[in-house]
Amino acid sequence: MSGKAAVGALGVVLLAVLIFLAISSWSRQSSAAAAKASVQPINFPHSVHVGTYKMECQYCHSEARRSEYAGLPSVERCMGCHKIAGADKPEIKKLAGYLADKKPIPWVRVNKLPEFTYFPHKAHIRASLKCQTCHGPVETMTTFGATTGPRLTNDLLYLVGLKPGPPPLSMGWCIDCHREQNVAGKQAPLDCVTCHH
């Protein structure tokens, strides 16, 4: 094989590897929690509930302290306040409609980790981490949204030897946080089986 042919073959192989990495990274994004600000069936302004009225996250997400899932508020929990507060507003009327029809609110999931990942909210609550550590400044959000998981740009930057910071709610991001907690004297596990079963 001549020198030019060898260089050409190497170029084709490298191009194939780059295309494979790009496609695999792109395909991982949809299943690995790539979430954007979502359109919900009821406009729930976190900025009002958490920011203005200083409601604790666990009032609505009551499963967070005892489960791996934070849980979502039931229509009955919402209407506990809204039978009186804001009852004349259009969004509260939608809420009352779900209660009258005895149907749950079909909330759209925003944060989703890969299925092979175990994330217990209760362990993080017991470690006294604030919800904002992982979910950002919820108290300022009118519509909750998140951009999480692996990203093609990070993969390509790693490929050329750069070390970008890991994106939120990705494995590297969680490991970095656990290491920071350990430096601060807490016992955040770094064992693989902590998150992967």
Secondary structure, DSSP 8 states (H G I E B T S, - for coil): --HHHHHHHHHHHHHHHHHHHHHHHHHHHHHTT---S---SS---HIIIIIIS---HHHHSGGGGTSSS-----HHHHHHHHTTTTTTSHHHHHHHHHHHTT------------TT----HHHHHHTT--THHHH--GGG-SS-----S--HHHHHHHHTT------TTSHHHHHHHHHHHHHTT------GGGT--
